[in-house]
């Protein structure tokens, strides 16, 4: 008899896969897929997975950069919405979204369980916040760009590179979606000496240990 796996978690790299699985209760049926970095790799891998299995929940997971004043290093962020921040056009008068250009294509996916998942994490003693998580193909590495990004997306708490790619193939499907990440650094001038990757991976592991210990619905 084939096992029934109802949860798909998509990560970019092996270290994130190891973190997601570290504290998961024994016997939990979950597929953790390492897609590669960026929204295209994430979309291709997720779409392929969805053709071979019917999942109840599809979650983008990993580390992320937190927006200053909205999230902190070591904190877990749960996406209320996943948004593609650089899908559009940079023009003289500002950034144009697909809708601004008259292209009627979804540019936001809402995650209905975000508040519930945040509450579960906080009940387990973890720092967690809910807000928009932005997807970018090119990460932010300057303070000026970070300020511009924060101004364009006042509800955003973090940025990463795969979320939109993971959720895009789920559109039109009856599936729970989510994005859960841990903050390894603050968005702005690129300075790896200030990052806490180990701490973020530990927080990610503890978060999924909590979330996958019960139903995600």
VOFI-64355 format. One line per field, with one value per residue: residue in three letters; residue number from 0; y, z, x negated of N, C-alpha, C in turn. Coordinates in nm, 4 decimals. Example, Ala and Ser with C-alpha at 12.3 -4.5 7.8 and 13.67 -1.06 7.14 Angstrom:
2
residuo = c(ala  ser)
num = c(0  1)
n.north = c(-0.5690  -0.2250)
n.up = c(0.7800  0.7080)
n.east = c(-1.3190  -1.2850)
ca.north = c(-0.4500  -0.1060)
ca.up = c(0.7800  0.7140)
ca.east = c(-1.2300  -1.3670)
c.north = c(-0.3300  0.0030)
c.up = c(0.7800  0.7870)
c.east = c(-1.3200  -1.2900)
This chain:
217
residuo = c(unk  unk  unk  unk  unk  unk  unk  unk  unk  unk  unk  unk  unk  unk  unk  unk  unk  unk  unk  unk  unk  unk  unk  unk  unk  unk  unk  unk  unk  unk  unk  unk  unk  unk  unk  unk  unk  unk  unk  unk  unk  unk  unk  unk  unk  unk  unk  unk  unk  unk  unk  unk  unk  unk  unk  unk  unk  unk  unk  unk  unk  unk  unk  unk  unk  unk  unk  unk  unk  unk  unk  unk  unk  unk  unk  unk  unk  unk  unk  unk  unk  unk  unk  unk  unk  unk  unk  unk  unk  unk  unk  unk  unk  unk  unk  unk  unk  unk  unk  unk  unk  unk  unk  unk  unk  unk  unk  unk  unk  unk  unk  unk  unk  unk  unk  unk  unk  unk  unk  unk  unk  unk  unk  unk  unk  unk  unk  unk  unk  unk  unk  unk  unk  unk  unk  unk  unk  unk  unk  unk  unk  unk  unk  unk  unk  unk  unk  unk  unk  unk  unk  unk  unk  unk  unk  unk  unk  unk  unk  unk  unk  unk  unk  unk  unk  unk  unk  unk  unk  unk  unk  unk  unk  unk  unk  unk  unk  unk  unk  unk  unk  unk  unk  unk  unk  unk  unk  unk  unk  unk  unk  unk  unk  unk  unk  unk  unk  unk  unk  unk  unk  unk  unk  unk  unk  unk  unk  unk  unk  unk  unk  unk  unk  unk  unk  unk  unk)
num = c(0  1  2  3  4  5  6  7  8  9  10  11  12  13  14  15  16  17  18  19  20  21  22  23  24  25  26  27  28  29  30  31  32  33  34  35  36  37  38  39  40  41  42  43  44  45  46  47  48  49  50  51  52  53  54  55  56  57  58  59  60  61  62  63  64  65  66  67  68  69  70  71  72  73  74  75  76  77  78  79  80  81  82  83  84  85  86  87  88  89  90  91  92  93  94  95  96  97  98  99  100  101  102  103  104  105  106  107  108  109  110  111  112  113  114  115  116  117  118  119  120  121  122  123  124  125  126  127  128  129  130  131  132  133  134  135  136  137  138  139  140  141  142  143  144  145  146  147  148  149  150  151  152  153  154  155  156  157  158  159  160  161  162  163  164  165  166  167  168  169  170  171  172  173  174  175  176  177  178  179  180  181  182  183  184  185  186  187  188  189  190  191  192  193  194  195  196  197  198  199  200  201  202  203  204  205  206  207  208  209  210  211  212  213  214  215  216)
n.north = c(-0.1199  0.2205  0.4983  0.7796  1.1015  1.4223  1.6769  1.9130  2.0557  2.3072  2.3904  2.5825  2.4974  2.2351  2.2637  2.3931  2.1993  1.9968  2.1340  2.1744  1.9118  1.8324  1.8474  1.7323  1.5378  1.1856  0.9615  1.1368  1.2210  1.3774  1.5516  1.6893  1.9069  1.9923  2.2575  2.4218  2.7505  3.0507  3.1890  3.0649  2.8093  2.7102  2.7136  2.5335  2.2921  2.2616  2.2506  2.0129  1.8304  1.8488  1.7204  1.4566  1.3882  1.4371  1.6962  1.8193  2.0496  2.3029  2.4396  2.7071  2.7325  2.8323  3.0307  3.3892  3.7426  3.9998  4.2862  4.6004  4.7078  4.5707  4.2987  4.0655  3.9422  3.5948  3.5528  3.3988  3.4258  3.4331  3.4124  3.6294  3.6977  3.6114  3.7792  3.8860  4.0848  4.2038  4.1696  4.3177  4.6530  4.8807  5.2165  5.5675  5.7144  5.5518  5.2193  4.9876  4.7724  4.4540  4.4925  4.7704  4.8001  4.7068  4.4342  4.1641  3.9636  3.7468  3.8823  3.8398  3.6061  3.4951  3.3670  3.1790  3.0508  3.1819  3.3445  3.1581  2.9689  3.1286  3.1798  2.9233  2.8823  3.0849  3.0032  2.7905  2.9104  3.0497  3.3270  3.4972  3.6468  3.7916  3.8806  4.0319  3.8417  3.8951  3.8058  3.7953  3.7910  3.8937  3.9619  4.2101  4.4383  4.6846  4.9771  5.1824  5.0571  4.8836  5.0605  5.1653  4.9362  4.8743  5.0969  5.0634  4.8363  4.8365  4.6491  4.4418  4.2073  4.0636  3.9382  3.7005  3.4361  3.2355  3.2017  3.2969  3.1390  2.8884  2.9090  2.9834  2.7600  2.6440  2.7830  2.7835  2.5313  2.3187  2.3643  2.4069  2.6838  2.8239  3.0233  2.9982  3.1221  3.1862  3.4522  3.5457  3.7640  4.1250  4.3224  4.5154  4.6973  4.4720  4.2563  3.9999  3.9409  4.0103  3.8324  3.5671  3.2745  3.0142  3.0411  3.1123  2.8823  2.7029  2.8137  2.7768  2.4977  2.4427  2.5682  2.4172  2.1785  2.2330  2.3119  2.0892  1.9007  1.8737  1.9157  2.1129  2.2470)
n.up = c(0.0000  -0.0916  0.0689  0.2071  0.1434  0.2491  0.2757  0.1254  0.1371  0.0164  -0.0407  -0.0926  -0.0711  0.0478  0.3224  0.4301  0.3905  0.5668  0.8053  0.8143  0.8468  1.0863  1.3510  1.3129  1.4144  1.4687  1.2198  1.0838  0.7810  0.5263  0.2389  0.1546  -0.0623  -0.2448  -0.4358  -0.5669  -0.6224  -0.6419  -0.8120  -1.0573  -1.0601  -0.8316  -0.9095  -1.1258  -1.0017  -0.8082  -0.9647  -1.1043  -0.8920  -0.8149  -1.0172  -0.9673  -0.7213  -0.4926  -0.2909  0.0340  0.1488  0.0524  0.1040  0.1080  0.2236  0.4334  0.4882  0.5281  0.4443  0.6720  0.6893  0.8089  1.1284  1.1125  1.1324  1.3046  1.3344  1.3676  1.4182  1.3374  1.0400  0.9164  0.6255  0.5389  0.2912  -0.0227  -0.2443  -0.5657  -0.5885  -0.7801  -1.0242  -1.2952  -1.4077  -1.4036  -1.4098  -1.5095  -1.3433  -1.1262  -0.9874  -1.1842  -1.1508  -1.2706  -1.2946  -1.3083  -1.5626  -1.7134  -1.7344  -1.6608  -1.4396  -1.1650  -0.8837  -0.6246  -0.3621  -0.1166  0.2157  0.4055  0.6522  0.8023  1.0404  1.2265  1.2244  1.3166  1.5772  1.6876  1.6859  1.8591  2.0906  2.1486  2.2402  2.0591  1.8783  1.6504  1.3541  1.1465  0.8089  0.4806  0.2573  0.0391  -0.2924  -0.4744  -0.7686  -0.7781  -0.5051  -0.2417  -0.1855  -0.0997  0.1068  0.0070  -0.1838  -0.0144  0.1412  -0.0570  -0.1300  0.1081  0.1231  -0.1002  -0.0326  0.2234  0.4034  0.4097  0.5581  0.5120  0.2736  0.0142  -0.2162  -0.3420  -0.2869  -0.4504  -0.6749  -0.5703  -0.4879  -0.7194  -0.9022  -0.7610  -0.7992  -0.8685  -0.7731  -0.5178  -0.2446  0.0567  0.1122  0.2003  0.3437  0.5246  0.7098  0.8436  0.9862  0.8782  0.8400  0.8172  0.5716  0.3405  0.3061  0.1891  0.4079  0.5093  0.7539  0.9536  0.9518  1.0760  1.0081  1.1107  1.3424  1.2267  1.0798  1.2898  1.4150  1.2093  1.2024  1.4563  1.4240  1.2233  1.3528  1.5357  1.3731  1.2076  1.3873  1.4172  1.2592  0.9610  0.8727)
n.east = c(-0.0851  -0.0591  -0.2132  -0.0429  -0.1076  -0.0541  -0.1528  -0.3598  -0.6710  -0.8706  -1.2007  -1.5045  -1.7738  -1.9992  -2.0637  -1.8426  -1.6492  -1.7388  -1.7023  -1.4204  -1.3335  -1.4477  -1.3268  -1.0823  -0.8082  -0.8451  -0.7373  -0.5779  -0.4276  -0.5683  -0.6742  -0.9778  -1.1105  -1.3932  -1.4432  -1.6240  -1.7694  -1.5800  -1.2847  -1.2109  -1.3326  -1.2058  -0.9348  -0.9325  -1.0096  -0.8077  -0.5742  -0.6226  -0.6170  -0.3505  -0.2222  -0.2545  -0.1585  0.1136  0.1529  0.2421  0.1455  -0.0840  -0.3933  -0.6207  -0.9498  -1.2286  -1.5266  -1.5440  -1.5590  -1.4985  -1.2844  -1.3844  -1.2810  -1.0462  -1.0739  -1.2908  -1.6285  -1.6590  -1.3966  -1.0816  -0.8950  -0.5685  -0.3970  -0.1391  -0.0664  -0.2085  -0.4184  -0.5311  -0.7974  -0.9622  -0.8443  -0.7482  -0.7869  -1.0540  -1.0274  -1.0679  -0.9038  -0.8670  -0.8056  -0.6283  -0.3594  -0.2297  0.0450  0.0549  -0.0403  0.1637  0.1860  0.3626  0.3057  0.2673  0.0939  0.0543  0.0761  0.2868  0.2574  0.4469  0.4157  0.2269  0.2384  0.3300  0.1210  -0.0896  0.0015  -0.0145  -0.2905  -0.3769  -0.2508  -0.4087  -0.6288  -0.7871  -0.9261  -0.7335  -0.6025  -0.3481  -0.3084  -0.3438  -0.5454  -0.8023  -0.8968  -1.1925  -1.3910  -1.6422  -1.8271  -1.8073  -2.0666  -2.1531  -2.1187  -1.9591  -1.7943  -1.6615  -1.5101  -1.3445  -1.2034  -1.0678  -0.9032  -0.7399  -0.6023  -0.4263  -0.3233  -0.4964  -0.7237  -0.9505  -1.1960  -1.2593  -1.3600  -1.2105  -0.9350  -0.7138  -0.7454  -0.6865  -0.4163  -0.2809  -0.2272  -0.0189  0.2118  0.5536  0.5891  0.7262  0.5868  0.4062  0.2008  -0.1194  -0.3856  -0.6700  -0.9295  -1.2616  -1.4404  -1.7525  -1.9109  -1.9119  -1.7493  -1.9272  -2.2352  -2.4708  -2.6205  -2.7733  -2.8960  -2.7263  -2.5225  -2.3145  -2.3066  -2.3099  -2.1551  -1.9101  -1.8464  -1.8162  -1.5908  -1.4086  -1.3959  -1.2843  -1.0382  -0.9056  -0.8976  -0.7019  -0.4785  -0.4311  -0.3550  -0.0925  0.2336  0.2407  0.4549)
ca.north = c(0.0000  0.3409  0.5929  0.9014  1.2217  1.5324  1.8058  1.9368  2.1730  2.3337  2.4729  2.6100  2.4312  2.1184  2.3020  2.4218  2.0693  1.9337  2.2074  2.1455  1.7749  1.8007  1.8302  1.6793  1.4164  1.0587  0.9085  1.2406  1.2041  1.5055  1.5559  1.8128  1.9122  2.0929  2.3022  2.5128  2.8895  3.1420  3.1554  2.9754  2.6740  2.6702  2.6877  2.4110  2.1762  2.2482  2.2048  1.8710  1.7541  1.8495  1.6282  1.3183  1.3634  1.5316  1.7444  1.9045  2.1762  2.3304  2.5466  2.7537  2.7455  2.8588  3.1516  3.5097  3.8708  4.0724  4.4305  4.6695  4.7603  4.4880  4.1651  4.0631  3.8249  3.4837  3.5437  3.3296  3.5030  3.3542  3.5018  3.6503  3.6957  3.6037  3.8762  3.8994  4.2268  4.2598  4.1293  4.4402  4.7400  4.9999  5.3305  5.6936  5.7640  5.4516  5.0793  4.9540  4.6326  4.4010  4.5574  4.9061  4.7919  4.6528  4.2893  4.1136  3.8361  3.7567  3.9182  3.8167  3.4874  3.5043  3.2431  3.1922  2.9927  3.2511  3.3831  3.0353  2.9118  3.2181  3.1564  2.7950  2.9025  3.1663  2.9193  2.7019  2.9927  3.1027  3.4596  3.4857  3.7596  3.7711  3.9920  3.9899  3.8003  3.9318  3.7216  3.8672  3.7131  3.9561  4.0049  4.3481  4.4460  4.8226  5.0411  5.2598  4.9662  4.8329  5.1654  5.1707  4.8153  4.8901  5.1990  5.0078  4.7273  4.8703  4.5349  4.3365  4.1873  3.9900  3.9039  3.5752  3.4189  3.1221  3.1888  3.3116  3.0214  2.7755  2.9233  3.0026  2.6385  2.6006  2.8620  2.7026  2.4021  2.3208  2.3289  2.5059  2.7360  2.9011  3.0511  3.0082  3.1441  3.2381  3.5671  3.5285  3.8942  4.2374  4.3648  4.6404  4.6801  4.3328  4.2404  3.8645  3.9304  4.0361  3.7311  3.4537  3.1661  2.8990  3.0708  3.1084  2.7414  2.6432  2.8621  2.7098  2.3597  2.4413  2.6080  2.3064  2.0796  2.2705  2.3145  1.9548  1.8114  1.8663  1.9474  2.2480  2.3041)
ca.up = c(0.0000  -0.0988  0.1781  0.1679  0.1874  0.2228  0.2913  0.0469  0.1772  -0.0871  0.0058  -0.2003  -0.0567  0.1362  0.4644  0.4690  0.3970  0.6922  0.9160  0.8165  0.8924  1.2106  1.4692  1.2756  1.4913  1.3998  1.1561  1.0075  0.6367  0.4603  0.1341  0.1512  -0.1959  -0.2677  -0.5711  -0.6242  -0.5817  -0.7297  -0.8393  -1.1714  -1.0125  -0.7369  -0.9834  -1.2041  -0.9121  -0.7454  -1.0664  -1.1299  -0.7760  -0.8114  -1.1187  -0.9233  -0.5922  -0.4555  -0.1573  0.1059  0.1780  -0.0141  0.1821  0.0776  0.3523  0.4273  0.5567  0.4556  0.4968  0.7354  0.6699  0.9336  1.2042  1.0934  1.1799  1.3678  1.3100  1.4554  1.4295  1.2310  0.9740  0.8494  0.5232  0.5170  0.1455  -0.0980  -0.3530  -0.6479  -0.5750  -0.8969  -1.1454  -1.3435  -1.4868  -1.3389  -1.4994  -1.4551  -1.2372  -1.0211  -1.0271  -1.2346  -1.1354  -1.3873  -1.3027  -1.3570  -1.7073  -1.7788  -1.7483  -1.5566  -1.3917  -1.0192  -0.8327  -0.4798  -0.3137  0.0266  0.2916  0.5050  0.7826  0.8576  1.1802  1.3057  1.2382  1.4054  1.7146  1.7327  1.7121  1.9799  2.2040  2.1756  2.2910  1.9514  1.8258  1.5142  1.3087  1.0211  0.7156  0.3440  0.2251  -0.0993  -0.3718  -0.5701  -0.8394  -0.7411  -0.3671  -0.2100  -0.1243  -0.0649  0.1958  -0.0729  -0.2406  0.0967  0.1762  -0.1655  -0.1209  0.2240  0.0918  -0.1979  0.0286  0.3657  0.4852  0.3972  0.6727  0.4736  0.1333  -0.0164  -0.3604  -0.3988  -0.2488  -0.5618  -0.7594  -0.5060  -0.4815  -0.8515  -0.9568  -0.6834  -0.8346  -0.9294  -0.7059  -0.3818  -0.1617  0.1541  0.0786  0.3053  0.3360  0.6615  0.7005  0.9605  0.9449  0.8995  0.8273  0.7846  0.4325  0.3244  0.2580  0.2053  0.5026  0.5648  0.8904  1.0475  0.9347  1.1692  0.9327  1.1990  1.4276  1.1456  1.0491  1.4135  1.4322  1.1073  1.2482  1.5678  1.3732  1.1549  1.4551  1.5934  1.2758  1.1551  1.4955  1.4129  1.1309  0.9096  0.8263)
ca.east = c(0.0000  -0.1389  -0.1929  0.0278  -0.1770  0.0380  -0.2204  -0.4804  -0.7488  -0.9707  -1.3127  -1.5996  -1.9038  -2.0010  -2.0655  -1.7051  -1.5813  -1.7788  -1.6396  -1.2766  -1.3104  -1.5198  -1.2417  -0.9510  -0.7778  -0.8661  -0.6182  -0.5082  -0.4404  -0.5896  -0.7753  -1.0556  -1.1682  -1.4971  -1.4120  -1.7222  -1.7496  -1.5086  -1.1452  -1.1940  -1.3637  -1.1013  -0.8109  -0.9479  -1.0105  -0.6764  -0.4788  -0.6483  -0.5703  -0.2046  -0.1700  -0.2750  -0.0940  0.2175  0.1187  0.3365  0.0789  -0.2113  -0.4550  -0.7555  -1.0189  -1.3716  -1.5703  -1.5039  -1.6027  -1.3891  -1.2819  -1.4164  -1.1689  -0.9276  -1.1092  -1.4226  -1.7107  -1.6243  -1.2510  -1.0085  -0.7904  -0.4647  -0.3433  0.0031  -0.0577  -0.3329  -0.4074  -0.6513  -0.8302  -1.0301  -0.7730  -0.6874  -0.8740  -1.1093  -1.0100  -1.1173  -0.8152  -0.8514  -0.7888  -0.4961  -0.3211  -0.1596  0.1754  0.0323  -0.0638  0.2820  0.1764  0.4512  0.2531  0.2512  -0.0379  0.0587  0.1468  0.3171  0.2424  0.5522  0.3820  0.1102  0.2593  0.3404  -0.0129  -0.1650  0.0463  -0.0700  -0.4326  -0.3924  -0.2104  -0.5222  -0.7387  -0.8699  -0.8960  -0.6819  -0.5232  -0.2757  -0.3113  -0.3736  -0.6819  -0.8274  -0.9860  -1.2747  -1.4922  -1.7690  -1.8104  -1.8409  -2.1982  -2.1874  -2.0226  -1.8645  -1.6948  -1.5809  -1.4136  -1.2467  -1.1210  -0.9797  -0.8034  -0.6451  -0.5258  -0.4189  -0.2837  -0.5969  -0.8125  -1.0708  -1.2135  -1.3284  -1.3736  -1.1372  -0.7943  -0.6192  -0.7591  -0.6198  -0.2708  -0.2207  -0.1669  0.0972  0.3293  0.6585  0.5984  0.7807  0.4737  0.3617  0.0689  -0.1832  -0.5290  -0.7216  -1.0733  -1.3311  -1.5216  -1.8965  -1.9770  -1.8244  -1.7619  -2.0004  -2.3710  -2.5114  -2.7307  -2.7594  -2.9476  -2.6164  -2.4191  -2.3102  -2.2454  -2.2895  -2.0410  -1.7885  -1.8156  -1.7656  -1.4535  -1.3277  -1.3758  -1.1890  -0.9072  -0.8403  -0.8690  -0.5720  -0.3704  -0.4019  -0.3131  0.0542  0.2925  0.2161  0.5818)
c.north = c(0.1242  0.4328  0.7170  1.0214  1.3416  1.6694  1.8079  2.0657  2.1898  2.4307  2.4896  2.5229  2.3201  2.1554  2.3322  2.2935  1.9998  2.0016  2.1737  2.0087  1.7467  1.7674  1.7757  1.5504  1.2901  1.0075  1.0101  1.2218  1.3407  1.4877  1.6906  1.8109  2.0238  2.1357  2.3663  2.6556  2.9681  3.0951  3.0604  2.8310  2.6230  2.6351  2.5570  2.2875  2.1536  2.1960  2.0569  1.7842  1.7433  1.7597  1.4829  1.2863  1.4708  1.5727  1.8276  2.0428  2.1840  2.4540  2.5785  2.7813  2.7753  2.9785  3.2711  3.6313  3.9448  4.2220  4.5005  4.7288  4.6767  4.3429  4.1677  3.9344  3.7176  3.4618  3.4645  3.4244  3.4068  3.4473  3.5075  3.6468  3.6787  3.6927  3.8815  4.0463  4.2860  4.2106  4.2501  4.5197  4.8572  5.1145  5.4586  5.7435  5.6591  5.3129  5.0548  4.8056  4.5834  4.4684  4.7002  4.9089  4.7314  4.5039  4.2242  3.9707  3.8489  3.7924  3.9098  3.6842  3.5006  3.3669  3.2492  3.1411  3.0692  3.2857  3.2627  2.9734  2.9973  3.1943  3.0260  2.8080  2.9813  3.0887  2.8235  2.7803  3.0499  3.2440  3.4457  3.6082  3.7257  3.8977  3.9409  3.9483  3.8193  3.8319  3.8088  3.7705  3.7647  4.0148  4.1485  4.3537  4.5864  4.8805  5.1187  5.1711  4.9085  4.9338  5.1762  5.0533  4.8270  4.9919  5.1450  4.9039  4.7495  4.7550  4.4215  4.3299  4.1216  3.9727  3.7728  3.5563  3.3105  3.1227  3.1958  3.1924  2.8997  2.7893  2.9368  2.8744  2.5893  2.6754  2.7754  2.5652  2.4202  2.2728  2.4423  2.5523  2.8143  2.9281  3.0785  3.0168  3.1948  3.3428  3.5448  3.6609  4.0016  4.2832  4.5022  4.6127  4.5399  4.3238  4.1045  3.8505  3.9522  3.9283  3.6251  3.3390  3.0461  2.9205  3.0647  2.9648  2.6693  2.6849  2.7956  2.5670  2.3535  2.4762  2.4913  2.1889  2.1049  2.2535  2.1753  1.8538  1.7971  1.9021  2.0907  2.3176  2.3780)
c.up = c(0.0000  0.0195  0.1250  0.2283  0.1512  0.2314  0.2058  0.0962  0.0754  -0.0329  -0.1093  -0.1929  0.0479  0.2835  0.5147  0.4792  0.5293  0.8114  0.9267  0.8772  1.0332  1.3277  1.4371  1.3532  1.4072  1.3440  1.0770  0.8587  0.5703  0.3525  0.1431  0.0229  -0.2035  -0.4135  -0.6427  -0.5928  -0.6876  -0.7663  -0.9561  -1.1301  -0.9200  -0.8091  -1.0608  -1.1155  -0.8483  -0.8444  -1.0952  -1.0163  -0.7740  -0.9185  -1.0735  -0.7910  -0.5669  -0.3103  -0.0973  0.1295  0.1043  0.0513  0.1273  0.2106  0.3305  0.5119  0.4703  0.5141  0.5534  0.7085  0.8050  0.9980  1.1950  1.1344  1.2272  1.3325  1.4139  1.4715  1.3133  1.1716  0.9023  0.7513  0.5265  0.3673  0.0894  -0.2208  -0.4325  -0.6577  -0.6974  -1.0282  -1.1944  -1.4252  -1.4019  -1.4390  -1.4319  -1.3382  -1.1310  -1.0775  -1.0701  -1.2149  -1.2644  -1.4051  -1.3528  -1.5082  -1.7826  -1.8032  -1.6321  -1.5188  -1.2421  -0.9795  -0.6805  -0.4540  -0.1627  0.0912  0.4138  0.6435  0.8556  1.0050  1.2717  1.3283  1.3278  1.5509  1.7699  1.7669  1.8411  2.1041  2.2447  2.2204  2.1851  1.9129  1.6813  1.4806  1.1752  0.9371  0.5762  0.3333  0.0750  -0.1649  -0.4719  -0.6394  -0.8066  -0.6013  -0.3460  -0.1360  -0.0928  0.0256  0.1168  -0.1310  -0.1318  0.1364  0.0701  -0.1585  -0.0062  0.1970  -0.0052  -0.1366  0.1796  0.4575  0.4813  0.5204  0.6335  0.3228  0.1214  -0.1676  -0.4222  -0.3787  -0.3645  -0.6555  -0.7026  -0.5138  -0.6190  -0.9081  -0.8801  -0.7219  -0.9095  -0.8686  -0.5656  -0.2866  -0.0648  0.1142  0.1970  0.2727  0.4785  0.6537  0.8328  0.9140  0.9807  0.8979  0.8002  0.6425  0.4276  0.2702  0.2901  0.2926  0.5709  0.7080  0.9943  1.0412  1.0439  1.1011  1.0218  1.2888  1.3521  1.1129  1.1726  1.4371  1.3320  1.1494  1.3596  1.5206  1.3065  1.2493  1.5203  1.4912  1.2249  1.2633  1.5002  1.2742  1.0907  0.8686  0.9378)
c.east = c(-0.0881  -0.1088  -0.1233  -0.0443  -0.0911  -0.0265  -0.3463  -0.5458  -0.8605  -1.0752  -1.4111  -1.7239  -1.8963  -1.9964  -1.9248  -1.6236  -1.6122  -1.7122  -1.4909  -1.2486  -1.3625  -1.4287  -1.1031  -0.9250  -0.7932  -0.7336  -0.5392  -0.5341  -0.4490  -0.6953  -0.8458  -1.1368  -1.2712  -1.4884  -1.5297  -1.6800  -1.6728  -1.3696  -1.1245  -1.2209  -1.2549  -0.9720  -0.8191  -0.9402  -0.8743  -0.5731  -0.4975  -0.5968  -0.4181  -0.1434  -0.1787  -0.2075  0.0111  0.1947  0.2321  0.2775  -0.0537  -0.2713  -0.5937  -0.8254  -1.1668  -1.4080  -1.5336  -1.5733  -1.4836  -1.3977  -1.2979  -1.2916  -1.0437  -0.9505  -1.2531  -1.4958  -1.6775  -1.4757  -1.1931  -0.9053  -0.6966  -0.3948  -0.1919  0.0315  -0.1994  -0.3168  -0.5380  -0.6922  -0.8981  -0.9702  -0.6945  -0.7865  -0.9217  -1.1068  -1.0598  -1.0336  -0.7861  -0.8304  -0.6449  -0.4710  -0.2562  -0.0246  0.1627  0.0162  0.0530  0.2770  0.2506  0.4109  0.2314  0.1073  -0.0425  0.1296  0.1628  0.3035  0.3351  0.5142  0.2717  0.1269  0.2649  0.2027  -0.1002  -0.1274  -0.0097  -0.2180  -0.4541  -0.3504  -0.3212  -0.6454  -0.8303  -0.8277  -0.8516  -0.5992  -0.4596  -0.2856  -0.3394  -0.5199  -0.7003  -0.9212  -1.0603  -1.3706  -1.6321  -1.7532  -1.8587  -1.9739  -2.2451  -2.0801  -1.9179  -1.7551  -1.6049  -1.4737  -1.3048  -1.1502  -1.0206  -0.8698  -0.6983  -0.5527  -0.5170  -0.3805  -0.3866  -0.6856  -0.9436  -1.0761  -1.2897  -1.3226  -1.2838  -0.9862  -0.6967  -0.6267  -0.6890  -0.4676  -0.2063  -0.1597  -0.0446  0.2241  0.4293  0.6746  0.6582  0.6718  0.4439  0.2225  0.0125  -0.3285  -0.5763  -0.8728  -1.1292  -1.4317  -1.6684  -1.9715  -1.8728  -1.8535  -1.8289  -2.1383  -2.4207  -2.6357  -2.7171  -2.8107  -2.8388  -2.5085  -2.4285  -2.2373  -2.2162  -2.1681  -1.9099  -1.7491  -1.7629  -1.6206  -1.3599  -1.2959  -1.2724  -1.0489  -0.8356  -0.8175  -0.7336  -0.4595  -0.3325  -0.3684  -0.1606  0.1036  0.2613  0.3447  0.6545)
